[in-house]
Amino acid sequence: MSRILIVEDELDLANIIKDYLEKELYEVEICTEGDKAIEIFDKFKPSLVILDLMLPGMDGYEICKNIRAPLKTSSSC
């Protein structure tokens, strides 16, 4: 089963998205705080991240940079 992480501070919206995705048999986790998103990403290991840009703690751009950083350093060209 594919995993999806939703990083969204508006919990009502996040739950609506989660409900639709779970109906399609995705495993979904919600994170409402930007500064906790990377920790949850590392534990949950999602295939896809739905990421809000304006979040408390850390904005979506910084979260994206932090998630992608290990991918850049681990490649062997």
C-alpha positions as CSV (number, residue, x, y, z in Angstrom):
1,M,0.0,0.0,0.0
2,S,1.4,3.4,-0.9
3,R,1.8,6.0,1.8
4,I,1.0,9.7,1.6
5,L,2.0,12.4,4.0
6,I,-0.2,15.5,4.2
7,V,1.5,18.5,5.7
8,E,-1.3,21.0,6.2
9,D,-2.1,23.3,9.2
10,E,-5.8,23.5,8.4
11,L,-7.0,20.2,10.0
12,D,-10.4,20.2,8.4
13,L,-8.9,20.4,4.9
14,A,-6.3,17.8,5.7
15,N,-9.0,15.4,7.0
16,I,-11.1,15.9,3.8
17,I,-8.1,15.0,1.7
18,K,-7.2,12.1,3.9
19,D,-10.8,10.7,3.7
20,Y,-10.7,10.7,-0.1
21,L,-7.2,9.1,-0.3
22,E,-8.1,6.4,2.2
23,K,-11.2,5.5,0.1
24,E,-8.7,4.8,-2.6
25,L,-6.8,2.5,-0.2
26,Y,-3.8,4.8,0.5
27,E,-2.2,4.9,3.9
28,V,-2.3,8.5,5.0
29,E,-0.6,10.5,7.8
30,I,-1.3,14.1,8.7
31,C,1.1,16.6,10.1
32,T,-0.1,20.1,11.1
33,E,3.2,21.7,12.1
34,G,6.0,22.4,9.8
35,D,8.8,21.8,12.3
36,K,7.5,18.2,12.9
37,A,7.0,17.3,9.3
38,I,10.6,16.1,8.6
39,E,10.6,13.9,11.7
40,I,7.2,12.3,10.6
41,F,8.5,12.0,7.0
42,D,11.6,10.1,8.2
43,K,9.5,7.7,10.3
44,F,6.5,7.2,7.9
45,K,8.5,6.9,4.7
46,P,5.8,8.2,2.3
47,S,5.8,7.8,-1.4
48,L,4.2,11.2,-1.8
49,V,4.0,14.4,0.2
50,I,1.2,16.9,-0.1
51,L,2.8,20.0,1.2
52,D,1.2,23.3,2.2
53,L,3.6,26.3,1.8
54,M,2.5,28.5,4.7
55,L,2.9,26.5,7.9
56,P,3.7,27.3,11.6
57,G,7.2,26.4,12.7
58,M,8.8,25.9,9.2
59,D,7.4,26.8,5.8
60,G,6.8,24.3,3.0
61,Y,9.9,25.5,1.0
62,E,12.2,24.7,3.9
63,I,10.5,21.3,4.5
64,C,11.0,20.5,0.8
65,K,14.7,21.5,0.9
66,N,15.3,19.3,4.0
67,I,13.4,16.3,2.6
68,R,15.3,16.5,-0.7
69,A,18.8,17.2,0.8
70,P,19.7,13.6,1.5
71,L,18.8,12.7,-2.0
72,K,21.4,15.1,-3.4
73,T,24.2,13.9,-1.1
74,S,23.6,10.2,-1.5
75,S,23.8,10.0,-5.3
76,S,27.0,8.5,-6.7
77,C,27.7,10.0,-10.1
